[in-house]
Amino acid sequence: MSSMISFNGQILNRDEFTISPGNRAFRYGDGVFETIRVSDGCVLWAEHHFSRLSHAAETLQLINDLEWSVNRFRNNILQLCEANNLQHNDARIRLSMFRNEGGYYTPLTNKASILIESEALDNNRFTINAKGISVDIFPDIPKVFSKLSALKSINAQIYVMAGIYKRNKGFGDILLLNDEGNVTEASASNVFVVQKKNIITPALSEACVDGVMRKVIIQLTRDSGFAVSEGTVTVDQLLQADELFLTNSIQGVRWVREFREKRYSNQMVTKITDLLNNYVQKYTGKNTGT
């Protein structure tokens, strides 16, 4: 992580920043976050991230006093990148929004604070993982659909447990199921399957996170003439699919090589990665977020 952070619009040294034991993010996981990629001085898909953050704040009744707008959202991120000398590098941004302290389960206020952190990335473009990864199912805790299931909540215990299971079993990633036994997402990514050139991803009603890269890939592939649908993905479908890939805002598209005894090709994954990089090149050339 870089040495400087942004807290409520002010650039601070990370070593000088502390939180109170009464911090509600620490005590209750009372907040949400965004993971954002900056490329060539541009906040990629800034409006999608800002829209999702705004929806989450409305759902959780979080109120920010920064006269928040997509432009301020973008500028605060770029200001931090400049403070950390990352304006010419790709960077990973984590923006956390959490309710200010006070009260127990019932808060004393709905006012919220915003913490932004940055970290340099090794690659200045999206790259396909040449070796592919192996995945399996996380069997221990199902994810249940609710008005909160699509949010990127700071309360992420299910993903922590899935990550521990993944690490202990030696998988590249792990797939979560919902309470109906259908595939909902991976530990930090959305899931897509390819069957006979048809691309399918779990619908939001299947309890997956409303991923920004998920939204981008759906739009890019549809605009390129591919058939894309949102619906139910079963474990049996994984075993019948031609390709399986995962998406998130930092890594872009990751090719899954195998699920149990099933092996997958990566022709569609390669095409989508090229589409993504071509779009980012045009996007950063405009030096604006969309």
BAFI-3210 file (N, C-alpha, C; in Angstrom, 3 decimals, decimal comma, padded with zeros to 6 digits):
// residues 290
n [1|2|3|4|5|6|7|8|9|10|11|12|13|14|15|16|17|18|19|20|21|22|23|24|25|26|27|28|29|30|31|32|33|34|35|36|37|38|39|40|41|42|43|44|45|46|47|48|49|50|51|52|53|54|55|56|57|58|59|60|61|62|63|64|65|66|67|68|69|70|71|72|73|74|75|76|77|78|79|80|81|82|83|84|85|86|87|88|89|90|91|92|93|94|95|96|97|98|99|100|101|102|103|104|105|106|107|108|109|110|111|112|113|114|115|116|117|118|119|120|121|122|123|124|125|126|127|128|129|130|131|132|133|134|135|136|137|138|139|140|141|142|143|144|145|146|147|148|149|150|151|152|153|154|155|156|157|158|159|160|161|162|163|164|165|166|167|168|169|170|171|172|173|174|175|176|177|178|179|180|181|182|183|184|185|186|187|188|189|190|191|192|193|194|195|196|197|198|199|200|201|202|203|204|205|206|207|208|209|210|211|212|213|214|215|216|217|218|219|220|221|222|223|224|225|226|227|228|229|230|231|232|233|234|235|236|237|238|239|240|241|242|243|244|245|246|247|248|249|250|251|252|253|254|255|256|257|258|259|260|261|262|263|264|265|266|267|268|269|270|271|272|273|274|275|276|277|278|279|280|281|282|283|284|285|286|287|288|289|290]
n.u [000,831|000,361|001,907|000,335|-003,024|-006,525|-008,835|-012,043|-011,728|-009,306|-005,788|-003,698|-000,958|-000,463|000,601|-000,090|-002,752|-005,479|-008,035|-010,922|-011,760|-014,488|-015,283|-017,576|-017,293|-015,323|-016,551|-019,093|-019,103|-020,321|-020,933|-019,861|-017,861|-015,774|-013,870|-011,528|-010,116|-007,456|-006,210|-003,672|-004,090|-006,844|-009,953|-011,278|-014,413|-015,818|-018,364|-020,031|-019,038|-019,496|-022,275|-023,042|-022,004|-023,517|-026,092|-025,770|-025,250|-027,696|-029,356|-028,358|-028,764|-026,759|-025,134|-023,235|-021,153|-019,704|-020,586|-020,997|-020,254|-020,013|-017,828|-016,360|-015,848|-014,204|-012,081|-011,037|-009,951|-007,978|-006,423|-005,311|-003,813|-001,905|-000,610|000,671|002,419|001,432|000,287|001,012|000,911|-000,857|-003,279|-004,608|-007,511|-009,075|-012,051|-013,665|-016,735|-018,250|-020,454|-020,460|-019,142|-020,997|-023,598|-025,023|-026,004|-028,093|-027,613|-026,411|-026,259|-026,592|-024,634|-021,678|-018,264|-015,491|-012,916|-010,036|-007,758|-004,674|-002,828|-000,063|-000,218|001,052|000,726|-000,036|-002,189|-005,030|-004,502|-004,596|-004,710|-002,383|-002,013|-004,398|-006,848|-007,735|-010,860|-013,344|-016,269|-017,445|-018,536|-019,638|-021,113|-024,026|-024,960|-027,432|-030,186|-031,050|-032,002|-029,550|-027,653|-026,503|-024,752|-021,415|-020,376|-018,746|-018,949|-017,866|-017,732|-018,451|-016,974|-014,401|-014,296|-014,691|-012,359|-010,407|-011,016|-010,486|-007,699|-006,759|-007,413|-006,018|-006,914|-007,316|-009,407|-012,657|-016,025|-019,138|-022,299|-025,845|-028,762|-030,420|-028,834|-027,592|-025,029|-023,588|-021,454|-017,856|-015,121|-014,141|-015,153|-017,327|-019,147|-019,010|-020,320|-019,732|-021,590|-021,828|-021,284|-023,018|-023,243|-023,504|-024,462|-024,873|-027,945|-028,782|-030,708|-029,938|-028,308|-025,777|-023,020|-023,436|-021,503|-019,180|-017,384|-018,689|-021,020|-019,806|-018,647|-020,926|-022,172|-020,161|-019,813|-022,384|-022,646|-020,821|-022,040|-022,443|-024,398|-025,828|-026,921|-028,665|-029,224|-030,015|-027,369|-026,309|-024,582|-024,375|-024,458|-021,953|-020,363|-021,042|-020,340|-018,485|-016,592|-015,373|-015,282|-014,030|-014,743|-013,574|-013,061|-010,362|-008,692|-009,876|-010,672|-010,576|-009,371|-010,779|-009,388|-010,030|-012,643|-013,228|-013,412|-013,733|-012,494|-011,623|-011,698|-010,223|-011,001|-013,139|-012,624|-010,177|-010,952|-012,686|-010,985|-009,362|-011,321|-011,856|-009,394|-009,102|-011,270|-010,564|-008,287|-009,376|-010,968|-009,180|-007,794|-009,491|-009,354|-011,308|-013,831|-016,374]
n.v [-001,198|002,310|005,286|007,468|008,447|009,184|010,887|011,704|013,620|014,824|014,687|012,457|011,157|007,703|006,452|008,170|007,989|006,911|004,781|004,922|002,757|002,620|002,735|002,119|000,583|-001,187|-002,324|-003,310|-003,844|-001,866|-000,540|000,137|-000,679|000,234|-001,187|-000,098|000,538|002,535|003,948|005,223|007,846|007,957|007,284|004,309|003,566|005,329|006,470|004,230|003,046|005,135|005,329|002,832|003,022|005,172|004,082|002,039|003,584|004,899|002,673|001,757|003,964|005,955|009,007|011,466|014,311|015,667|017,049|015,298|014,094|012,692|013,847|014,900|012,537|011,247|013,135|013,192|010,645|010,737|012,793|011,562|009,562|011,154|012,205|009,957|009,469|008,019|008,748|008,111|005,431|002,279|001,722|000,283|001,032|001,404|002,380|003,167|003,484|004,385|004,308|006,915|006,784|005,764|004,712|001,369|-001,594|-000,117|002,844|006,149|008,130|008,853|009,876|009,645|008,576|008,762|006,804|006,565|004,479|003,614|001,601|000,488|-001,156|-004,004|-004,386|-002,428|-002,811|-004,939|-008,384|-011,731|-014,611|-016,864|-019,577|-020,330|-021,059|-023,238|-024,199|-024,758|-025,694|-023,780|-025,217|-024,613|-022,306|-020,907|-018,183|-015,829|-014,405|-010,971|-007,531|-006,567|-008,227|-007,655|-005,617|-004,294|-005,045|-003,974|-005,801|-008,785|-011,531|-014,051|-014,185|-014,110|-016,572|-018,247|-017,635|-018,646|-021,368|-021,804|-021,269|-023,291|-025,583|-025,262|-024,091|-021,935|-020,156|-019,917|-021,004|-019,656|-020,763|-020,107|-020,123|-021,809|-023,602|-022,911|-021,493|-018,473|-016,533|-015,899|-015,868|-013,253|-012,195|-011,938|-014,485|-016,086|-018,209|-020,010|-021,377|-023,012|-020,620|-018,911|-016,613|-016,689|-015,375|-015,372|-013,972|-010,906|-011,546|-014,025|-013,669|-012,567|-010,192|-006,902|-006,425|-004,067|-004,613|-006,839|-005,630|-004,070|-006,036|-007,423|-005,396|-004,759|-007,218|-007,684|-005,447|-006,214|-008,194|-010,673|-013,254|-012,703|-013,512|-013,140|-015,111|-018,251|-020,256|-023,458|-026,095|-028,335|-027,091|-025,892|-028,103|-028,757|-026,651|-024,768|-022,835|-021,094|-018,219|-015,560|-012,317|-009,102|-005,699|-005,071|-007,174|-007,688|-010,009|-013,390|-016,505|-019,636|-022,718|-025,296|-027,173|-029,377|-032,465|-031,318|-029,610|-026,483|-024,398|-021,322|-019,461|-017,571|-016,052|-014,893|-013,262|-011,503|-010,271|-008,846|-007,118|-005,660|-004,370|-002,829|-001,121|000,212|001,551|003,444|004,747|005,819|007,478|009,591|010,709|010,823|009,726|007,263]
n.w [000,000|-000,592|000,851|001,505|002,308|001,692|003,607|004,141|002,134|002,703|002,364|003,976|005,955|006,002|008,303|010,289|010,589|012,456|013,887|015,976|018,752|018,760|016,131|013,562|011,291|012,091|014,349|013,539|010,833|009,331|006,618|003,214|000,279|-002,524|-005,118|-007,316|-010,507|-011,640|-014,576|-016,532|-015,599|-015,494|-013,951|-014,168|-015,492|-013,813|-013,382|-013,179|-010,834|-009,023|-009,159|-008,151|-005,543|-004,594|-004,692|-002,783|-000,506|-000,233|000,246|002,712|004,216|004,524|004,955|003,442|003,940|002,000|-000,231|-002,379|-005,599|-008,922|-010,172|-008,018|-006,676|-008,579|-008,749|-006,119|-005,934|-007,958|-006,954|-004,702|-005,988|-007,252|-005,019|-004,168|-006,193|-008,378|-010,715|-013,294|-013,453|-013,467|-010,975|-007,999|-006,299|-003,194|-001,911|000,947|002,613|005,531|008,361|010,778|014,143|017,099|019,210|019,434|018,000|016,935|015,321|016,272|014,459|010,939|009,422|007,430|006,812|004,478|003,291|001,350|-000,294|-001,962|-004,325|-006,161|-009,360|-011,130|-013,883|-016,781|-018,341|-019,063|-018,729|-019,946|-017,917|-018,487|-017,771|-016,671|-014,071|-011,345|-010,008|-007,437|-005,526|-002,776|000,060|002,544|003,495|002,362|000,170|000,703|-000,991|-000,769|-000,152|000,399|-000,728|-003,206|-002,700|-002,137|000,639|003,653|005,624|005,284|005,882|004,832|002,480|003,448|004,814|002,629|001,230|002,972|002,834|000,104|000,070|001,816|000,402|-001,918|-004,319|-007,232|-007,184|-005,630|-005,831|-004,885|-003,645|-003,786|-001,577|-002,927|-004,077|-006,423|-008,563|-007,524|-007,378|-007,393|-004,985|-005,030|-007,327|-010,212|-012,031|-015,188|-017,715|-020,754|-023,267|-026,169|-027,619|-026,358|-023,752|-020,299|-017,167|-013,595|-012,483|-010,697|-008,871|-008,054|-005,958|-006,323|-006,198|-007,475|-009,779|-011,136|-013,270|-014,230|-015,262|-017,263|-018,956|-019,818|-021,332|-023,263|-024,636|-025,634|-027,304|-029,183|-030,538|-029,342|-027,770|-024,730|-021,506|-018,378|-015,635|-014,151|-012,997|-012,825|-011,030|-012,651|-015,161|-015,200|-015,608|-018,146|-019,711|-022,213|-021,735|-018,848|-016,919|-014,791|-013,441|-012,420|-011,270|-011,056|-012,035|-014,436|-016,737|-015,876|-016,815|-016,254|-015,967|-015,106|-013,549|-011,178|-012,789|-015,241|-018,112|-019,588|-022,522|-023,842|-025,768|-026,034|-023,763|-024,438|-026,594|-025,270|-023,452|-025,237|-026,315|-024,019|-023,448|-025,781|-025,479|-023,112|-023,977|-025,747|-023,921|-021,954|-023,613|-023,976|-021,557|-019,593|-017,261|-017,569]
ca.u [000,000|001,082|002,109|-000,672|-004,426|-007,464|-009,910|-013,014|-011,224|-008,014|-004,667|-003,015|000,015|-001,073|001,094|-000,692|-004,200|-005,945|-009,482|-011,367|-012,364|-015,921|-015,536|-018,649|-016,787|-014,614|-017,438|-020,287|-019,065|-021,420|-020,515|-019,645|-016,616|-015,586|-012,521|-011,534|-008,822|-007,062|-005,292|-003,218|-004,721|-008,306|-010,679|-012,042|-015,837|-016,091|-019,799|-020,598|-018,662|-020,183|-023,689|-023,205|-021,765|-024,669|-027,206|-025,492|-025,432|-029,146|-029,910|-027,919|-029,058|-025,507|-025,143|-021,903|-021,222|-018,690|-021,221|-020,483|-020,669|-019,098|-016,587|-015,582|-015,436|-013,064|-010,976|-010,419|-009,138|-006,795|-005,592|-004,543|-002,819|-000,813|000,142|001,469|003,210|000,857|-000,508|001,406|000,846|-002,146|-003,370|-005,788|-008,087|-010,165|-012,799|-014,562|-017,699|-018,788|-021,201|-019,674|-019,363|-022,064|-024,646|-024,643|-026,555|-028,840|-026,657|-026,851|-026,220|-026,441|-023,520|-020,659|-016,935|-014,954|-011,481|-009,544|-006,401|-004,183|-001,757|000,405|-000,405|002,199|000,419|-000,753|-003,313|-005,581|-003,841|-005,194|-003,856|-002,063|-002,112|-005,731|-006,925|-008,613|-011,867|-014,315|-017,408|-017,363|-019,740|-019,967|-022,062|-024,688|-025,271|-028,889|-030,616|-031,775|-031,699|-028,142|-026,749|-025,804|-023,835|-020,059|-020,417|-017,568|-019,199|-017,528|-017,278|-018,622|-015,874|-013,213|-014,334|-014,466|-010,954|-009,650|-011,262|-009,721|-006,274|-006,467|-007,582|-005,081|-007,569|-007,081|-010,550|-013,718|-017,343|-020,156|-023,654|-026,911|-029,517|-031,086|-027,817|-027,090|-023,811|-023,873|-020,263|-016,624|-014,791|-013,967|-015,418|-018,539|-018,945|-019,625|-020,098|-019,956|-022,142|-022,137|-021,171|-023,923|-022,601|-024,512|-023,960|-025,961|-028,697|-028,664|-031,656|-029,261|-027,562|-024,409|-022,707|-023,674|-020,153|-018,977|-016,827|-019,801|-021,835|-019,012|-018,512|-022,238|-022,407|-019,171|-020,073|-023,630|-022,356|-020,016|-022,875|-022,559|-025,635|-025,526|-028,133|-028,534|-030,199|-029,564|-026,244|-026,233|-023,319|-024,401|-024,089|-020,502|-019,769|-021,397|-019,929|-017,263|-015,645|-015,771|-014,353|-014,370|-014,481|-013,648|-012,587|-008,904|-008,071|-010,576|-011,212|-009,668|-009,744|-010,790|-008,916|-010,670|-013,557|-013,264|-012,853|-014,021|-011,462|-012,222|-010,880|-010,188|-011,157|-013,994|-011,920|-009,178|-011,665|-013,243|-009,855|-009,007|-012,366|-011,696|-008,225|-009,396|-012,167|-009,807|-007,407|-010,197|-011,455|-008,124|-007,419|-010,381|-009,017|-012,527|-014,481|-017,766]
ca.v [000,000|003,575|005,906|008,492|008,076|010,299|010,686|012,802|014,635|015,350|013,774|012,220|010,082|006,472|006,151|009,100|007,768|005,897|004,730|004,730|001,446|002,702|002,821|001,183|-000,393|-002,176|-003,012|-003,946|-003,944|-000,973|000,301|-000,495|-000,246|000,082|-001,476|000,665|000,585|003,771|003,650|006,378|009,054|007,886|006,382|003,502|003,374|006,115|006,672|002,970|002,897|006,154|004,956|001,714|003,542|006,003|003,163|001,381|004,575|005,093|001,461|001,674|005,263|006,633|010,391|012,055|015,782|016,214|017,496|014,214|014,019|011,823|014,593|014,939|011,145|011,032|014,035|012,768|009,467|011,157|013,586|010,615|008,944|012,115|012,286|008,736|009,339|006,942|009,333|007,525|003,979|001,717|001,619|-000,294|001,952|000,943|003,473|002,642|004,450|003,747|005,198|007,449|006,029|006,155|003,720|-000,040|-001,981|001,046|003,963|007,468|009,041|008,254|010,511|008,656|009,015|008,087|006,534|006,099|003,945|003,309|000,611|000,344|-002,438|-004,406|-004,310|-001,238|-003,230|-006,218|-009,512|-013,026|-015,504|-017,866|-020,947|-020,634|-021,418|-024,339|-023,768|-025,733|-025,109|-023,552|-025,934|-024,422|-021,231|-020,369|-016,757|-015,682|-013,189|-009,942|-006,204|-006,289|-009,205|-007,094|-004,577|-004,665|-004,691|-004,148|-007,038|-009,744|-012,754|-015,225|-014,210|-014,467|-018,014|-018,867|-017,466|-019,601|-022,685|-021,815|-021,378|-024,593|-026,635|-025,022|-023,682|-020,573|-019,403|-020,781|-020,549|-019,672|-021,133|-019,469|-021,079|-022,746|-024,503|-022,431|-020,688|-017,041|-015,739|-016,421|-015,219|-011,812|-011,979|-012,494|-015,714|-016,214|-019,462|-019,954|-022,615|-022,895|-019,197|-018,134|-016,219|-016,648|-014,996|-015,356|-012,730|-010,333|-012,270|-015,231|-013,212|-012,123|-008,766|-006,143|-006,046|-003,086|-005,305|-007,659|-004,738|-003,677|-007,184|-007,658|-004,384|-004,896|-008,412|-007,463|-004,498|-006,908|-009,176|-011,949|-013,486|-012,663|-013,568|-013,186|-016,085|-019,251|-021,104|-024,617|-026,835|-029,165|-026,244|-025,729|-029,323|-028,849|-025,424|-024,773|-021,957|-020,522|-017,143|-014,707|-010,909|-008,030|-004,411|-004,979|-008,184|-007,800|-011,341|-014,493|-017,781|-020,839|-023,859|-026,555|-027,331|-030,816|-033,192|-030,572|-028,711|-025,434|-023,634|-019,894|-018,651|-016,426|-015,244|-014,107|-012,227|-010,511|-009,491|-007,898|-006,097|-004,833|-003,511|-001,847|-000,120|001,016|002,431|004,574|005,383|006,632|008,503|010,737|011,256|011,037|008,526|007,075]
ca.w [000,000|-000,649|002,162|001,765|002,160|001,690|004,581|004,009|001,204|003,139|002,186|005,248|005,992|006,520|009,644|011,242|010,605|013,403|014,080|017,349|019,022|018,496|014,700|013,241|010,319|012,895|015,289|012,965|009,372|008,950|005,508|001,916|-000,340|-003,964|-005,584|-008,566|-011,209|-012,303|-015,673|-017,309|-015,086|-015,604|-013,062|-015,107|-015,216|-012,598|-013,170|-012,690|-009,427|-008,231|-009,112|-007,216|-004,200|-004,226|-004,405|-001,514|000,569|-000,060|000,845|004,100|004,829|004,843|004,475|003,399|003,947|001,104|-001,471|-003,203|-006,996|-009,653|-010,406|-006,776|-006,502|-009,483|-008,413|-004,863|-006,236|-008,713|-006,034|-003,906|-006,874|-007,440|-003,752|-004,058|-007,424|-009,181|-011,800|-014,579|-013,300|-013,095|-009,521|-007,361|-005,315|-002,337|-001,291|001,982|003,153|006,723|009,260|011,894|015,368|018,011|019,348|019,361|016,700|016,455|015,288|016,716|013,313|009,618|008,731|007,079|006,403|003,294|003,325|000,058|-000,274|-003,303|-004,411|-007,541|-010,027|-011,941|-015,314|-017,228|-019,173|-018,638|-019,374|-019,666|-017,129|-019,515|-017,276|-016,166|-012,656|-010,951|-009,034|-006,934|-004,812|-001,335|000,494|003,959|003,819|001,169|000,170|000,607|-001,676|-000,025|-000,687|000,696|-001,325|-004,367|-002,255|-001,704|002,048|004,492|006,348|004,223|006,539|003,974|001,520|004,217|005,026|001,320|000,917|003,786|002,237|-001,148|000,397|002,414|-000,611|-002,994|-005,559|-007,685|-006,656|-005,121|-006,245|-003,843|-004,025|-003,015|-000,773|-003,826|-004,600|-007,707|-008,508|-007,427|-007,691|-006,816|-003,714|-005,239|-008,753|-010,804|-012,786|-016,510|-018,429|-022,198|-023,792|-027,596|-027,941|-025,514|-022,499|-019,231|-015,846|-012,620|-012,304|-009,356|-008,019|-007,577|-004,760|-006,605|-006,124|-008,713|-010,136|-012,196|-014,436|-014,746|-016,085|-018,431|-019,853|-020,433|-022,362|-024,334|-025,434|-026,376|-028,377|-030,188|-031,218|-028,646|-027,018|-023,297|-020,683|-016,930|-015,161|-013,199|-013,393|-011,935|-011,034|-013,859|-016,294|-015,185|-016,141|-019,556|-020,397|-023,018|-021,062|-017,562|-016,566|-013,654|-013,742|-011,428|-011,793|-011,027|-012,895|-015,704|-017,005|-015,544|-017,413|-015,426|-016,756|-014,731|-012,424|-010,955|-013,935|-016,457|-018,620|-020,409|-023,464|-023,493|-026,972|-025,735|-022,774|-025,166|-027,351|-024,349|-022,934|-026,294|-026,324|-022,823|-023,618|-026,834|-024,917|-022,143|-024,743|-026,185|-022,707|-021,365|-024,586|-023,764|-020,245|-018,811|-016,771|-018,007]
c.u [000,869|001,045|001,045|-002,074|-005,257|-008,588|-010,809|-012,438|-009,879|-006,930|-003,884|-001,958|-000,626|-000,659|000,460|-002,194|-004,550|-007,468|-009,774|-011,862|-013,872|-016,275|-016,517|-018,258|-016,095|-015,580|-018,506|-020,202|-020,115|-020,958|-020,343|-018,302|-016,676|-014,120|-012,443|-010,153|-008,644|-006,035|-004,967|-003,943|-006,227|-008,866|-011,618|-013,466|-016,274|-017,587|-020,478|-020,288|-019,405|-021,665|-023,916|-023,003|-022,957|-025,876|-027,009|-025,702|-026,910|-029,768|-029,589|-028,177|-027,784|-025,518|-023,734|-022,013|-020,283|-019,264|-020,789|-021,086|-019,681|-017,777|-015,729|-015,036|-014,172|-011,853|-010,273|-009,520|-007,853|-005,860|-004,727|-003,476|-001,635|000,036|001,052|002,297|002,742|000,108|-000,171|001,421|-000,600|-002,153|-004,674|-006,235|-009,129|-010,776|-013,809|-015,454|-018,384|-019,446|-020,322|-020,083|-020,473|-023,170|-024,091|-025,162|-027,355|-027,923|-027,272|-026,886|-026,163|-025,311|-022,377|-019,352|-016,463|-013,436|-011,066|-008,089|-005,979|-003,012|-001,362|000,125|000,785|001,960|-000,357|-001,821|-003,839|-004,908|-004,552|-004,205|-003,591|-002,257|-003,525|-005,692|-007,888|-009,584|-012,685|-015,394|-017,071|-018,632|-020,334|-021,083|-022,720|-024,897|-026,756|-029,229|-031,379|-031,470|-030,244|-027,177|-025,967|-024,764|-022,453|-019,904|-019,070|-017,711|-019,064|-017,117|-017,398|-017,473|-014,554|-013,161|-014,117|-012,992|-010,070|-009,802|-010,456|-008,236|-005,929|-006,536|-006,664|-005,706|-007,185|-008,199|-011,612|-015,056|-018,338|-021,504|-024,650|-027,714|-030,365|-030,101|-027,278|-025,843|-024,183|-022,672|-019,037|-016,272|-014,573|-014,261|-016,827|-018,168|-019,677|-019,323|-020,402|-020,411|-022,550|-022,260|-022,190|-023,241|-023,677|-023,827|-025,108|-026,626|-028,505|-029,606|-031,090|-028,321|-026,128|-024,271|-022,947|-022,339|-020,081|-018,399|-017,859|-020,654|-021,109|-018,934|-019,834|-022,463|-021,447|-019,477|-021,371|-023,404|-021,553|-020,761|-022,989|-023,897|-025,297|-026,829|-027,761|-029,613|-029,621|-028,403|-026,131|-024,848|-023,252|-024,019|-022,585|-019,828|-020,061|-020,844|-018,652|-016,165|-016,255|-014,774|-014,938|-014,003|-014,488|-012,926|-011,070|-008,278|-008,714|-011,213|-010,165|-010,224|-009,672|-010,435|-009,681|-011,579|-013,777|-012,671|-013,036|-012,852|-012,097|-011,207|-010,914|-010,342|-012,001|-013,315|-010,886|-009,840|-012,158|-012,124|-009,390|-010,034|-012,184|-010,530|-008,430|-010,291|-011,425|-008,882|-008,166|-010,635|-010,409|-007,654|-008,251|-010,103|-010,248|-013,028|-015,911|-018,396]
c.v [001,254|004,277|006,935|007,926|009,353|009,968|011,913|013,969|015,224|014,287|013,687|011,141|008,861|006,200|007,041|008,887|006,647|005,885|004,483|003,298|001,430|002,813|001,735|000,206|-001,532|-002,993|-003,863|-004,202|-003,050|-000,025|-000,521|-000,033|-000,449|-000,245|-001,009|000,610|001,959|003,412|004,923|007,661|009,082|006,911|005,565|003,287|004,088|006,247|005,399|002,789|003,901|005,816|003,823|002,169|004,362|005,139|002,477|002,331|004,823|003,892|001,387|002,959|005,918|008,008|010,950|013,567|016,436|016,825|016,561|014,249|013,122|012,541|014,663|013,552|010,876|011,866|013,640|011,551|009,882|012,013|012,665|009,931|009,878|012,212|011,079|008,452|008,184|007,467|008,757|006,000|003,540|001,480|000,971|000,677|001,210|002,171|002,853|003,765|003,785|004,778|005,642|006,788|006,621|005,117|002,316|-000,559|-000,835|002,263|005,245|008,466|008,229|008,900|009,514|009,322|008,196|008,014|005,973|005,675|003,604|002,339|000,463|-001,061|-002,733|-004,193|-003,049|-001,568|-004,545|-007,343|-010,808|-013,874|-016,766|-019,303|-021,315|-021,001|-022,579|-023,831|-024,963|-024,969|-024,936|-024,143|-025,478|-023,429|-020,747|-018,865|-016,582|-014,365|-012,272|-008,605|-005,813|-007,168|-008,664|-006,045|-005,135|-004,211|-004,872|-005,416|-008,199|-011,104|-013,987|-015,344|-014,546|-015,984|-018,774|-018,774|-018,423|-021,016|-022,835|-022,020|-022,771|-025,727|-026,438|-024,664|-022,253|-019,634|-020,407|-020,172|-020,695|-020,082|-020,300|-020,540|-022,026|-023,745|-024,122|-021,585|-019,210|-016,187|-016,481|-015,591|-013,726|-011,444|-012,449|-013,653|-015,639|-017,606|-019,244|-021,332|-022,382|-021,434|-018,320|-017,871|-016,037|-016,265|-015,010|-013,979|-012,203|-011,024|-013,596|-014,920|-012,803|-010,620|-008,127|-005,571|-005,035|-003,760|-006,248|-006,836|-004,368|-004,821|-007,506|-006,678|-004,544|-006,089|-008,279|-006,515|-005,142|-008,058|-010,530|-012,032|-013,604|-012,676|-013,613|-014,114|-016,989|-020,044|-022,224|-025,246|-027,737|-028,357|-026,008|-026,928|-029,508|-027,681|-025,634|-023,927|-021,455|-019,423|-016,275|-013,271|-010,064|-006,803|-004,298|-005,928|-008,283|-009,160|-012,382|-015,801|-018,901|-022,025|-025,136|-026,395|-028,831|-031,540|-032,456|-029,652|-027,731|-024,832|-022,157|-018,987|-017,406|-015,491|-014,346|-012,978|-011,120|-009,662|-008,465|-006,771|-005,117|-003,870|-002,464|-000,741|000,793|001,983|003,654|005,418|006,322|007,711|009,766|011,435|011,643|009,703|008,475|005,941]
c.w [000,000|000,704|002,520|001,547|002,055|002,664|004,567|003,209|001,569|002,957|003,491|005,071|006,634|007,965|010,708|011,385|011,575|013,420|015,556|017,544|018,775|017,028|014,265|012,127|011,058|013,746|014,604|011,460|008,739|007,845|004,246|001,366|-001,840|-004,223|-007,033|-009,193|-011,846|-013,361|-016,433|-016,906|-015,194|-014,579|-013,944|-014,601|-013,930|-012,339|-012,697|-011,206|-008,551|-008,081|-008,116|-005,776|-003,721|-003,889|-003,060|-000,342|000,837|000,637|002,333|004,887|005,372|004,198|004,560|003,247|002,940|-000,174|-002,599|-004,596|-007,704|-009,936|-009,156|-006,443|-007,316|-009,040|-007,121|-005,066|-006,950|-007,863|-005,171|-004,757|-007,094|-006,181|-003,565|-005,311|-008,297|-010,400|-013,166|-014,535|-013,127|-011,590|-009,110|-006,271|-004,494|-001,672|-000,334|002,496|004,345|007,630|010,414|013,207|016,226|018,021|019,319|018,019|016,090|016,490|015,828|015,570|012,031|008,828|008,561|006,694|005,207|003,408|001,966|000,214|-001,698|-003,234|-005,871|-008,056|-010,930|-013,432|-015,638|-018,262|-018,618|-019,421|-019,009|-018,879|-017,954|-019,042|-016,831|-014,696|-012,465|-009,885|-008,553|-006,183|-003,333|-000,713|001,828|004,238|002,528|001,301|-000,133|-000,072|-000,718|-000,682|-000,438|-000,109|-002,516|-003,976|-001,958|-000,253|002,717|005,333|005,361|004,779|005,649|002,978|002,207|004,421|003,719|000,930|001,708|003,219|000,951|-000,876|000,909|001,396|-001,816|-004,332|-005,935|-007,290|-006,254|-005,493|-005,104|-004,440|-003,223|-002,278|-001,607|-004,420|-005,958|-007,513|-008,451|-007,838|-007,189|-005,589|-003,851|-006,692|-009,098|-011,724|-014,115|-017,055|-019,905|-022,648|-025,240|-028,012|-027,213|-024,171|-021,439|-017,925|-014,855|-012,527|-010,887|-008,375|-007,513|-006,418|-005,053|-006,392|-007,486|-009,192|-011,256|-013,435|-015,039|-015,696|-017,383|-019,438|-020,536|-021,571|-023,540|-025,235|-026,226|-027,547|-029,505|-030,854|-030,551|-027,909|-025,537|-022,520|-019,208|-016,403|-014,106|-013,799|-012,372|-011,990|-012,257|-015,098|-016,356|-015,846|-017,627|-020,377|-021,205|-022,372|-019,762|-017,241|-015,465|-013,987|-012,469|-011,960|-011,848|-012,034|-014,269|-015,835|-016,647|-016,101|-016,375|-016,318|-016,413|-013,520|-012,260|-012,165|-015,252|-016,819|-019,607|-021,372|-023,073|-024,714|-026,711|-024,736|-023,456|-025,940|-026,424|-023,742|-023,956|-026,387|-025,175|-022,974|-024,701|-026,304|-023,951|-022,865|-025,245|-024,991|-022,114|-022,312|-024,463|-022,451|-019,437|-018,309|-017,283|-017,244]
res [m|s|s|m|i|s|f|n|g|q|i|l|n|r|d|e|f|t|i|s|p|g|n|r|a|f|r|y|g|d|g|v|f|e|t|i|r|v|s|d|g|c|v|l|w|a|e|h|h|f|s|r|l|s|h|a|a|e|t|l|q|l|i|n|d|l|e|w|s|v|n|r|f|r|n|n|i|l|q|l|c|e|a|n|n|l|q|h|n|d|a|r|i|r|l|s|m|f|r|n|e|g|g|y|y|t|p|l|t|n|k|a|s|i|l|i|e|s|e|a|l|d|n|n|r|f|t|i|n|a|k|g|i|s|v|d|i|f|p|d|i|p|k|v|f|s|k|l|s|a|l|k|s|i|n|a|q|i|y|v|m|a|g|i|y|k|r|n|k|g|f|g|d|i|l|l|l|n|d|e|g|n|v|t|e|a|s|a|s|n|v|f|v|v|q|k|k|n|i|i|t|p|a|l|s|e|a|c|v|d|g|v|m|r|k|v|i|i|q|l|t|r|d|s|g|f|a|v|s|e|g|t|v|t|v|d|q|l|l|q|a|d|e|l|f|l|t|n|s|i|q|g|v|r|w|v|r|e|f|r|e|k|r|y|s|n|q|m|v|t|k|i|t|d|l|l|n|n|y|v|q|k|y|t|g|k|n|t|g|t]
***
